[in-house]
Amino acid sequence: MPGLRILYLHQHFSTPAGATGTRSHAMARALAARGHAVTLACGQYAGAVTGLEGGFRRGRREGRVAGFRVVEFAIPCGNAQGLAARAAAFLRYAARATALALSGPWDVLVASSTPLTVALPALAARQMRGLPFVFEIRDPWPGLPRAMGIGSPPLWAAMDRLADAACRRAAAVVALSEGMAETARAHGAAPGAVHVVPNGSDLDLFGPQVAPWRPEMAGSEEVVAVYAGAHGRANGLDQLLDAAALLRGAPLRLVLVGQGAGKPRLLARAAAEGLGNVSFLDPLPKPRLAALLAGSQIGLQCLAPVADFAEWTAPNKLMDYLAAGLPVVSNLPGRAARLLAQGPCGIATPPGDAAALAEALAVLARDPARRAALGTAARRQAVRRWDRRLLAAEFCAVVEAAARPMPARSLVPA
């Protein structure tokens, strides 16, 4: 089809030079490679690197990155901020993105959530300009904060209404898992408009071709198990410290990479309990993380023991571990456990069971042959099923189809 003018809204955008997820970078680059004029609008997410340099003028700067235009608003946001500060950042970004959505000659808009407030500019452009939009659900809001007990019933009700509007009025909904797709349908999305395009593996960035690196604190005889991700309430990282306490004396080191509101407390706990087998690293740029995974022996997937997580989650870190050829130890049931059973390429333990988590780590630490077999199966699965380039082609097809004229009746508010 002729080249489209696409506005891609993702507040937390980063290039691979950053220490956070790069899905929107890959998808925007794929759209641009198909001949579309892509403008991606973002904020300043902690750990992200947008690829832009120079100062901000009137709260924004812009330039070209990887074949598409990036507009960056001077709106800092990160997991280390309190809830009120993050909410303010979400609303500020929504306001700036709305102005951009209403001012440009766009053919289609992509609104990628988290945060859910990214739906506000999409809905405004739909209502005021008839602009079709694709709503991408990366985290199932408001189900996620409700399940965690974060926020309040009035806030959840308001978020429900926003999610209902986004799902009903979108030309298409992209969900990262079948569980998230089910939440979209529950919010009123037409079944035929919902598409599952999961997170994928960057096979060029992660893999056996990467030169390995081990942090200085890791002994030459230690097996290194890496957790790379947020250190927040939803991640339940106390379970890793519980497991570490049970693994004292084993030739095993747990390395936790990342940032978040819970990290200071985790650091203090590890020091107070003398957990010398746990090390903490600041967030790493993706190339450095790839080197760390290449020099490690186990990937760790950990979330708080919340039943709803079983089908809702589609973590980037799991795809990175598989691409790196690492066996994975996870405490998630459902989708993640089924994925690890295929191959098999890892061990899934019961949620909240630190003893089972410790035992799985101990089993792999003393069995290099099993680690090698699971790791080979992990890389094979990443190549065959999770190649991000193939998934990006599916995403592009959804966006292109959404740009076709929509029925007039869809302009009427639901």
N, C-alpha and C positions, 0 to 999 in steps of 0.2 A: 504494500500500500504506500501512497505518497508519504513523505516525511511529515511527522506530526510535531506540533509544538506542545511539549509536555512539561508541566510544572510538577516536580517531585518534592513533596514536603516530608522531611524527616529531621526532627529537631536534633537527634543524636548522631548525625552523620560523621563518619571518619574514613580516611583512606587507610590502607594497610600500614602506613607509617605510625599510626596510633596504637593505643592499647585496648581498644574496644571493638565492638562488632563492625564488620565491613560489608554486610549484606547490601545496604543501599548503594554503596560504591559499586559493587559488582553489577547490580541491576541497572543502575543509571548508565554505567559504561556499556552494558550490553544493548540497552535501548539506543544509545548514541551510535554504536557500531552498526545498527540496522538502519541508519540514515535519519534518525529523529533528532530534533533540536531539543535538548533536555536542559532544563534549569532546575537545579536542586537547591532548596532553601533550608538552611539549618541554623542552629544556635551554636554555643560554645560548650560542648559536653566535656566533662572532666575525663582526661585520658585520650580524647579524640585529637586527631590532626587533620585539618580540612584540606591542607595543601596550599592555602592562601597565605600570603605574606603582606607586610605593610600595615599601616594603621587603618582605623575605622573612620569613616566620615558619616556623620549623622547616624551613628549606630549600626553601620553596615559596611561591608567590603565585599568585593566580588572578583572573580577571575575564572580562568578555564583550568579544569583538572581532568585528566584522563579522557579528553574529548568532549566534555560537557561543561556547562557553566555552573559555578557554585556561587550562591549568595549567602553570606554568613552574617547573621545578626549578632551584635555584641550582647548576648544574653547568656551569662554563665549558668550552668546547671550541673549537678552531679549527685551521686548517691550519698556523699558525705554531708550534704545539706540537710537541714531539717525539713519536715513535711511542708511547713508554711512557705519556706523559701523556694522549694521546688515547685509548689503550686503557683507561686507568683511568676516563676520563670516560664512555666507552661502557658500561663495566660498571656504573658508578654509576647511570647513567640507566636501564639495563636493570633494576636492582634496584628503583628507585623506581617505574618503570612497571609492573613485575610486581605490586607491592603495590596500585597503583591498579587494574590489570586484574582482580585477584582480589577487590576490595572493592566494586565498583560493579555496578549492575543493568543490564549491557550486553546488547544483542541481537547485536551484531557488532563486531569489532575490525578496524582497519586498521593494519598494521605496515609502515611505509615505510622502506626501506633504501636508502641508507647511513645509519648503519653496519649491518652484518649482525647485530649483537647485538640489534637491535630485534626479531628473531625470538624471543628468549628469553621475554619476557613473553607474546607471542602463543601460543607453544607451551605455556607454563605454564597459561594460561587455557583453552586447548583441552583439555589433559589433565585439569585439576582441576575445570573447570566445564562442559566441553562447549561452550565458546564458539567459534562459527565465526569464522575470520579471513581477511582478504584480505592477501596478502603482495605488496607492491609492490617491484619491483626497479628501482632507479634507476641502480645501478652493479653490474656483474656480479662480485660477490665470491664465492669467492676468486680467480676467474680474473684479475681486474685486478691485485692485488698479486703474484700468481704471474708474470704476464707481465712486470711491471716488476722482478721480482727483489726485492721488498720483503717482509721477513719470513723465514720458514724453512719447510722441508718439514713439520715437526711442526705448526706453526701453520696452514699451508695445509690439512693433513689434517683438523685440528679444524674449520676453517671449512667444509670440504667436508661434513663430517657435519652441521653446523648447517644449511647450505643445503639438504642432502638432506631433513632433517626438515621444514624450513619449506615447501619446495615440495611435498612429499608430503602433508602434513597440512592445508595451506591449502584453504579452500573455493574460493578463486580466487586466481590469480596475475596481477598486472598488470605488464607489462613495457613499457619505454619505447621499445623497438625490436624488430624481428624477431630481431636477433642476441641480444638479451637474452632474448627468449622461447625461443630455442633452448637457451640455457643453463639456463633453468627446466625445460624438458623433459628435458634431460640429467641434471638433479638429481632426476628422478622425478616431476615434476608431470604430471598427466593432461593429454593434449593438449587436451581440451575445456574444461579449467579455466584455460587460459592465454589472456590477452587483451592485445593490444597497444594501449596508449593513450599515444601519444607526447607529448613536451613540446609546448606550444602557444604561440601568440603572444598577448600582451596588446595588443589593437588599440586599447584606450582609452588605455593608458599610453604606448605607442610609436606614432609615426606622423607624418604631415605636419602634423597639427594642433598639434604641440609647438613652442614657441618655441625657436630654436636658441641654443646657447652654445658658445663656443670658448675653450679655456684660453689664458691670457695668453702662454704660450710659443709658441703657433702663429702664425706670420706670416700676414699677410693674403693672401699669394700662395701659401701652402703648401696642398697637399692633405693632409688629416688622415686617417690610417688608425688605427682604434681596435681594440685588443684589450681586452676587459673580462672578467676571470675570474681564477681562481686562478693563483698563481705558484709552482707546485710542480714536482716531478720529472716527473710525468705530462704536464705541459703543454708541455714542450720549448721553452721560450721563448728559449733560446740561438739557435734558428733565426731568430727575429725580429731578434736583434742581429746575427747573421751577414748577414742580408739588408740591415739598415741600413748595415753597413759597406760593402756593395757599392753602396749608393744615395747615398753622400756626394755633395753638390752638386746632387742632384735636388730639385725643389720639393715635397718630401714629408716629412711628419713622422709618426713612429710614436708613438702614445700608448698606454701600457700602464697599465690601471686595475685595481687589485686588491691582494691581499695573499697571502702564503704563505711557506713556509720558504725558498724560493729567491730571494725578492726582494732581500735584502741583497747576495747575491752578484751578481745581475744589475745592481743599481745600481753596485756596485764595478767590474764589468767595463765598463759603459757609460762610466763616468768615466775609467777607465784607458785606454780606447781612443779617447777623445775623440769619442764618438758623439753629437754635438750635435743630430742629427736624431731622437733618441729621448727621450721624456719619460715620467716615471712619475707617476701620481696614486694617492692612497689610494683605497680602496673608496668608491664613491659611492652614496647613496640612489637607489633606482630612478627617482624623478622627475628627479633631477639627471643620472643616466646617460641618460635619455631625451632631455634637452636637449642633452647632449654628442653623442649619436648624430645628433640633428637638425642639429647644426652641423658634422658630419663628412661625409666623402665615401666612405669605405670601411670595411667591417667585417672584422676579422681573426679567423680561426679557426685555432688552432694546438695541436697535440698532439705528444708525443714519437713518433718513428717506430717504433711497435710494431704489428706486423701485426694483432694481435687487436682493436685499436681501430677497424678499418675498419667493422665491423658492430655493435660493442658500444655506441658512444657515441650520446648524444642530448642535446647540450649546450644549456642554456638560452640562452647567448649567441647562438647561431645563430638561434634564434627571435626574439630581440630585434632582431637586425640586419635580418631580413626584415620584421618589423613596422615598423621605422623606415624602410624603403624604401632600404636601403643595399646596393650591390653587395658581394659577399663574396669575399675571397681566402682560400682554405683549403689546408692541406697534408694533408688527409685523403682517402684513397680510400674506396671502398665507399659506404655509405649517404649520407654528407655530399656526396660527389662527385656521386652521382646526383641528389640534391636540387638542387644548384647547376646541374646540366645542364638541369633542367626550367625552361623560361622563355626562355633561360637567365637565371640571376640571379647568376652569379658565376664564378670561375675556380678550379678545383682543380689544385693542383700536386703532384708526387710527394713522398711523405713523406721528410723529411730532406734535401731538395734546396733549399738556401738560394738558389742562383743562380736556380732556376726561380721561387721565391717572390719574389725581388727583381725579376725580369723581369715577372711578373704585376702587381706593384705599379706598376712604371714604366709599363707599358702603360696602365693605368687612370689614372695620374696625368696623362698627357699627352693623354687622350681623354675630355673631359667629356661628349660625346654618348654614348659607349658607357657611361660610368658612369650617365648618366641612364636609358638604356634598361634596363640591368641592374637598377637600383634600382626602376624602375617594375614590372618583372617580379617582383622580390622582394616588394614590397608586395602585388601581385596574388596571388602564391602564398600569402602569409600569410593573406589574407582568405579565399581559396577553400578552403585545405586545413588551416590550422593555427590557426584561431580557437579560442582556449582555452575559450570558452563551450560550443562544440559538443563538444569533447573532454571537458569536465567532465561533460556529460550522459551520455557513454558510461561514464565512471568511476562516476558515481552508479548507473547501471543495474547495473554489476558488483557494487557493494557491496550494493545492495538484493537482488539475486539470491542473494548469499552468505549473507544473513541467514536464508534459509529453512532449516528443520530439515535436519540432515545425517544420513546413514545411521549407525546405531549402530556399524557395523564400523569407521568412520573414527576411532573413539575408541581403537582398539588401536594402540599405537606401531608405527611402521614398522620 
